Amino acid sequence: MVPLLLSTLIFLVSFEPALSGITSSFVRNQWPAVDIPLDNQVFATPKGYNAPQQVHITQGDYDGKSVIISWTTFEEPGSNELLYSSVPHQYDQRAEAKVLNYTYYTYKSGYIHHCQVDGLEYNTKYYYKIGSGDITREFWFQTPPKLGPDSSYKFGIIGDLGQTFNSLSTLDHYMKSGGQTVLFVGDLSYADRYPYNDGSRWDSWARFVEPSVAFQPWIWTAGNHEIEFIPEVGEVTPFKAYLHRYPTPYAASRSSSPMWYAIRRANAHIIILSSYSPFVKYTPQWLWLRRELKRVDRDLTPWLIVIMHSPMYNSNEAHFMEGEGMRSVFEKWFVRFRVDLVFAGHVHAYERSYRISNIDYHVSDGEHYPVRDSSAPVYITVGDGGNQEGLAGSFRQPQPDYSAFREASYGHSTLELKNRTHALYHWNRNDDGVLVPTDTVVFQNQYWGSHSQRRKLKKSHCGALSGGAMAAS
């Protein structure tokens, strides 16, 4: 069945120009889009005085040999020491965390610990312990394979998650997917939906996702619900809670801000952009991205992936054209550097585009329509994690030529980078709590699949999905 499925997918993407887009006819019988009550077990605090909670991991450097491990205590700062080892329960190495806290209006955070663990070995399982005295907690994580064009790896893509029962379904399904790292495309807790941006909902969300993010890195992107700007109560520092709670390895990629940065992991170079920070010409984000794209080594990390919050291409009535500003500034670079995939959230529905571009936009002569472009990325919106704002069910009609597949349902995606040439992608619908694989595509790498001589020279490395040239999906 697997060879048959792959053959069918290869046939479909090979003849993509003859296909029209699909608007799914599925109608979801929605679970209520309300947050899970705080007394639910998914928000339970660990037992014991000052027990560490809200444990989460992200990548801590440019190349995947470091992690940043974070946790929170409430009664007192407690121990800032983290013990770790590649042997279970034999903790022979230690690292020290920095401790901070913050206030937001009447809310006072716990003591937030951020610990950088450096010098790790690739493809190794590490065990770590945090806490002190009789109250300690133990976890583990797996480092990625060494950077290389055929270092296969499986990412999850989640966005706009929140903390509803739909969110729980998404998280549960992802945790069973075999994904090794999450690319999170923004809008985490939705604490700003509560009066005065209730910080306790940041705490509950961090406990909610701990069963995944304490054991594998989530790569963070900030969304609009992280801005939390309320000048009438004196809160005028955007992203205050987010920046205190979720560190990023921005300095490792020579970024001047934790809001935009890049990492390399396995065979992927991943660029994280901030939709809600200045990005026009000569701004720090613009200058950084120009430099970063020139640093990409497609011989080492062939898959070039960009994540952001507000989508550049979106055919939903919700947030229509909100990403147009960033598209007009950065799209030509995405085409020039042959970005493979661009993931976004913000719109609470799912949509995948064809490879299209609008880089020939000219106001004066009316040339302003997206066209098929084999050098362009595929744009995918995965803003369907399950938050309390509900689904964006109104797609624009007729379906634009650039839109390949769209559906207003909750879910998550996985992207399995098989080797330097091919990747297997799934979008998985949450059908009222049941996992339903719905959109499946084989993607061909923009660099290794774009030059016939390069493909010929590297033929022996095509791996599990090789079997003939494919048009980019």
C-alpha positions in Angstrom: 0.0 0.0 0.0 2.8 2.4 0.8 4.4 2.2 -2.7 1.0 2.6 -4.2 0.3 5.7 -2.1 3.6 7.3 -3.0 3.1 6.5 -6.7 -0.3 8.2 -6.5 1.1 11.3 -4.8 4.0 11.5 -7.3 1.5 11.3 -10.1 -0.7 14.0 -8.6 2.0 16.5 -7.9 3.7 15.8 -11.2 0.6 17.0 -13.1 -0.3 19.8 -10.7 -0.8 22.5 -13.3 -3.9 20.6 -14.6 -5.5 20.5 -11.1 -7.8 23.1 -9.5 -7.9 23.8 -5.8 -10.1 21.9 -3.4 -12.3 23.5 -0.8 -13.2 20.7 1.6 -17.0 20.0 2.0 -16.4 18.6 5.5 -18.6 20.3 8.1 -17.4 20.0 11.6 -19.8 19.2 14.4 -17.9 21.6 16.7 -17.1 20.9 20.3 -17.7 24.1 22.3 -14.8 26.5 21.8 -14.4 27.3 25.5 -11.4 26.9 27.7 -11.0 23.8 29.8 -11.9 24.6 33.5 -8.9 25.3 35.7 -9.7 22.4 38.0 -9.3 19.9 35.1 -6.4 17.4 35.5 -4.6 18.7 32.5 -3.7 21.8 34.5 -2.8 20.1 37.7 0.3 21.4 39.5 2.9 18.9 40.6 2.7 17.8 44.2 5.0 19.1 46.9 6.3 22.4 48.3 7.8 24.6 45.6 7.8 21.8 43.0 9.1 22.9 39.6 6.3 23.2 37.0 5.7 24.5 33.4 8.8 22.7 32.2 9.7 23.4 28.5 12.6 23.1 26.1 13.7 25.0 23.1 16.8 24.8 21.0 19.6 26.7 22.6 22.1 27.4 19.7 22.4 27.6 16.0 23.2 23.9 15.2 21.3 21.8 17.7 23.9 20.9 20.3 22.4 23.0 23.0 19.0 23.3 24.7 17.4 26.0 26.9 15.3 24.3 29.6 12.9 26.5 31.5 10.7 25.9 34.6 8.8 27.9 37.2 8.5 27.7 41.0 6.0 29.8 43.0 6.7 29.7 46.8 10.4 30.7 46.4 13.1 30.7 43.8 14.3 27.3 44.9 17.3 25.6 43.3 18.6 27.0 40.1 20.7 23.9 39.4 19.9 21.4 36.7 21.5 18.0 36.7 21.8 15.9 33.5 23.4 12.9 32.0 23.2 10.5 29.1 22.7 7.7 31.6 19.4 7.4 33.5 19.6 8.5 37.2 23.3 9.0 37.1 23.5 12.7 36.9 27.2 13.6 36.5 26.8 17.0 34.8 25.2 20.2 36.0 24.2 23.6 34.6 23.0 26.7 36.4 19.8 28.6 35.5 19.1 32.3 35.6 16.0 33.2 37.6 13.6 36.1 36.8 10.0 37.2 37.3 7.7 39.9 36.2 4.5 41.7 37.0 1.6 42.4 34.7 -1.0 44.8 36.2 -2.1 42.9 39.3 -0.6 39.6 38.3 2.8 38.5 39.7 4.6 35.7 38.0 6.4 32.8 39.7 10.1 32.5 39.7 11.0 31.6 36.1 14.2 29.6 35.5 16.0 29.5 32.2 19.0 27.1 31.9 21.3 26.8 29.0 22.8 23.3 28.5 25.6 23.4 26.0 28.1 20.9 24.5 25.6 18.1 23.9 26.3 15.2 21.5 24.2 14.7 18.5 21.6 11.9 18.4 21.8 11.2 22.1 19.1 10.8 24.7 19.7 13.0 27.8 18.0 12.8 31.2 17.7 15.8 33.4 16.5 16.6 36.9 15.3 19.8 38.4 14.1 20.8 41.9 15.6 20.4 45.3 15.4 18.3 48.5 12.5 15.8 48.4 10.8 17.7 45.5 12.6 16.9 42.3 11.3 16.1 38.8 13.0 14.1 36.1 12.6 14.3 32.3 14.5 13.5 29.1 15.0 14.7 25.6 16.7 13.5 22.4 19.2 15.6 20.5 18.9 15.8 16.7 21.1 13.9 14.3 24.3 15.7 13.1 23.7 18.3 10.5 23.7 16.8 7.1 21.7 16.7 3.9 20.3 13.2 4.5 19.7 13.5 8.3 16.0 12.6 8.2 13.8 14.3 10.8 10.1 14.8 11.6 8.7 18.1 12.6 5.2 18.9 13.9 3.6 22.2 13.0 1.0 23.7 15.5 -0.5 27.1 15.8 -3.1 29.2 17.6 -3.4 26.4 20.2 -5.0 27.9 23.3 -6.4 25.6 26.0 -9.8 24.2 25.0 -10.9 20.6 24.6 -10.1 21.0 20.9 -6.6 22.1 21.9 -6.2 19.0 24.0 -7.3 16.8 21.0 -4.6 18.5 18.9 -1.9 18.1 21.5 -2.8 14.5 22.1 -2.8 13.6 18.4 0.5 15.4 17.9 2.1 13.5 20.8 1.2 10.2 19.1 2.6 11.3 15.7 6.2 10.5 16.2 7.1 14.2 15.7 10.5 15.1 17.2 10.3 18.9 17.4 7.4 21.4 17.1 7.5 24.5 14.8 5.0 26.6 16.7 3.6 29.4 14.5 2.3 31.7 17.2 -0.6 32.4 19.6 0.1 30.3 22.6 -2.1 30.7 25.7 -4.7 33.3 24.7 -4.4 34.7 28.2 -5.3 38.1 26.6 -8.8 36.9 26.2 -9.3 37.2 29.9 -9.7 40.5 31.9 -6.4 42.4 32.1 -4.7 39.5 30.3 -4.9 37.2 33.3 -1.4 35.8 33.8 -2.7 32.7 35.5 -3.8 31.5 32.1 -0.2 31.7 31.0 0.6 29.4 33.9 -2.2 27.0 33.1 -1.2 26.8 29.4 2.4 26.0 30.3 1.3 23.1 32.5 -1.1 22.0 29.7 1.6 21.6 27.1 4.3 20.3 29.5 3.7 16.6 28.6 5.2 17.4 25.1 7.5 20.4 25.5 9.3 19.1 28.6 10.6 16.2 26.4 11.3 17.9 23.0 12.0 21.4 21.8 9.2 23.6 20.6 10.5 26.4 18.3 8.6 29.6 19.2 7.1 32.2 17.0 5.2 35.2 18.5 1.6 35.9 17.4 -0.8 38.8 17.9 -2.1 37.3 21.1 1.3 37.6 22.7 1.4 41.4 22.2 -0.6 42.2 25.3 -0.4 46.0 25.1 -2.9 47.7 27.5 -1.7 51.3 28.1 -4.9 52.2 30.1 -3.6 50.0 32.9 0.1 51.0 32.4 1.2 47.9 30.5 3.0 49.4 27.5 5.8 46.8 26.9 4.6 44.5 24.0 5.2 40.8 24.4 6.1 41.1 28.1 4.9 37.7 29.3 6.1 35.9 26.2 9.6 37.3 26.4 10.0 36.5 30.1 8.7 33.0 29.7 9.9 31.8 26.3 13.5 32.4 25.4 14.9 31.9 22.0 18.5 31.4 20.7 18.5 34.6 18.8 22.1 35.7 19.5 23.4 32.4 18.0 22.1 33.5 14.6 23.4 37.1 15.0 19.9 38.5 15.5 19.4 41.6 17.6 16.0 40.5 18.9 14.5 37.3 20.4 11.5 38.0 18.1 13.3 36.8 14.9 16.1 34.3 14.7 17.2 31.1 12.9 18.2 27.6 13.8 19.7 24.6 11.9 18.4 21.2 12.9 19.1 17.9 11.1 18.8 18.7 7.4 16.7 21.9 7.8 17.5 25.6 8.1 14.6 27.2 9.8 14.0 31.0 9.8 11.6 32.5 12.3 10.1 35.9 11.5 8.1 38.3 13.6 4.9 39.5 11.9 4.4 42.2 14.6 7.9 43.8 14.6 9.1 46.3 12.1 10.2 44.6 8.9 10.3 47.2 6.1 13.6 48.1 4.4 16.5 49.0 6.7 14.8 47.9 9.9 16.8 45.4 12.1 14.6 42.5 11.1 15.0 43.3 7.3 18.8 43.7 7.7 19.1 40.4 9.6 17.0 38.4 7.2 19.1 39.6 4.3 22.2 38.4 6.0 20.7 35.2 7.2 19.5 34.1 3.8 23.1 34.5 2.5 24.3 32.2 5.3 22.1 29.2 4.2 24.2 26.2 3.1 21.9 24.0 1.0 24.6 21.4 0.7 24.5 20.9 4.5 20.9 21.8 5.3 18.9 21.5 2.0 15.5 22.2 3.4 14.9 26.0 3.9 11.7 26.6 6.0 10.3 29.9 7.1 7.8 30.3 9.9 5.7 33.4 10.9 2.4 34.2 12.3 0.4 36.1 9.8 0.1 34.3 6.4 1.2 36.0 3.2 -1.4 34.0 1.2 -4.8 33.5 2.7 -8.2 33.1 1.0 -10.3 33.2 4.1 -12.4 36.2 5.0 -10.7 36.1 8.4 -7.5 38.2 8.4 -7.6 38.6 4.6 -4.6 40.5 3.3 -3.1 41.1 6.7 0.2 39.5 5.6 0.4 41.6 2.5 2.9 44.1 4.0 5.5 41.4 4.8 4.8 39.6 1.5 5.6 42.8 -0.5 8.9 43.1 1.4 10.2 39.5 1.6 8.5 37.4 -1.1 11.1 38.3 -3.7 13.8 37.0 -1.4 11.9 33.8 -0.7 11.8 33.2 -4.5 15.4 34.2 -5.1 16.7 31.8 -2.4 14.2 29.1 -3.3 12.6 28.7 0.1 10.8 25.3 0.3 7.9 26.0 2.7 6.5 28.9 4.6 4.3 28.0 7.6 1.9 30.5 9.3 -1.0 30.6 11.7 -3.4 33.4 12.6 -6.3 32.2 10.5 -8.2 29.5 12.4 -8.5 27.1 9.5 -6.2 25.1 7.3 -4.9 26.1 3.8 -2.1 25.0 1.5 -1.1 26.9 -1.6 0.5 25.8 -4.9 4.0 27.2 -5.6 3.1 30.7 -6.6 4.5 34.2 -6.4 3.3 37.8 -6.9 6.8 39.3 -7.3 5.9 41.0 -10.6 3.3 43.2 -8.8 3.2 46.6 -10.5 0.7 49.2 -9.3 1.1 51.4 -12.4 0.2 48.8 -15.1 -2.2 46.5 -13.2 0.0 43.4 -13.1 -0.9 42.2 -9.6 -2.0 38.6 -9.8 -0.2 35.6 -8.2 1.1 33.1 -10.9 2.5 29.6 -10.7 6.2 29.9 -10.0 8.4 26.8 -9.6 11.0 28.7 -7.7 8.5 29.9 -5.1 7.6 28.3 -1.7 4.5 26.5 -0.8 2.5 28.6 1.7 0.7 26.6 4.5 -1.6 28.1 7.1 -1.9 25.9 10.2 -3.8 28.3 12.6 -6.1 25.6 13.6 -4.8 24.3 17.0 -8.1 24.7 18.8 -8.4 28.0 20.7 -11.5 29.6 22.2 -12.1 32.0 19.3 -13.4 29.2 17.2 -12.9 28.3 13.5 -12.7 30.7 10.6 -15.4 29.1 8.5 -15.8 31.7 5.7 -13.6 31.1 2.7 -13.7 33.6 -0.1 -15.4 32.5 -3.3 -14.5 31.4 -5.8 -11.4 29.7 -4.6 -8.3 31.6 -5.9 -6.0 29.9 -8.4 -3.2 29.9 -5.8 -5.1 27.9 -3.2 -4.6 24.1 -3.5 -6.5 22.8 -0.5 -8.5 24.5 2.3 -10.7 23.4 5.2 -12.1 25.0 8.3 -11.2 22.4 11.0 -8.9 22.0 13.9 -5.8 20.0 13.5 -2.0 19.9 13.2 0.6 19.0 10.6 3.7 16.9 10.4 6.6 17.3 8.0 8.9 14.4 7.6 12.1 15.4 5.8 13.1 12.0 4.4 16.4 13.1 2.8 17.8 15.9 0.7 15.3 15.5 -2.1 11.9 14.6 -0.7 9.6 15.2 2.3 6.3 13.7 3.3 3.8 16.1 4.6 0.4 15.5 6.4 -2.3 17.7 7.7 -4.4 15.9 10.3 -7.9 17.0 11.0 -9.4 16.7 14.6 -12.8 15.4 13.7 -14.4 16.0 17.1 -11.5 14.4 18.9 -10.7 11.7 16.3 -7.5 12.0 14.2 -8.2 12.0 10.5 -5.2 12.3 8.0 -6.7 14.7 5.4 -4.1 16.4 3.2 -1.0 14.4 2.2 1.7 15.7 -0.1 5.2 14.7 -1.2 7.3 17.8 -1.5 10.4 18.0 -3.6 13.3 20.0 -2.4 13.8 23.3 -4.1 17.5 23.1 -4.2 18.3 19.5 -4.8 15.4 18.9 -7.1 15.8 22.1 -9.2 18.9 21.2 -11.2 19.1 18.1 -13.3 22.9 17.8 -13.1 22.8 18.1 -9.3 20.1 15.4 -9.1 22.2 13.2 -11.4 25.4 13.6 -9.4 23.6 12.9 -6.1 21.4 10.1 -7.4 22.7 7.6 -4.9 21.4 9.7 -2.0 17.8 10.0 -3.0 16.8 7.6 -0.2 13.4 6.1 0.6 11.3 8.3 -1.6 13.4 8.3 -4.8 11.9 7.2 -8.0 12.0 9.8 -10.7 11.8 13.5 -11.2 8.7 15.2 -9.7 7.3 18.7 -10.3 7.4 20.7 -7.1 4.0 20.5 -5.3 
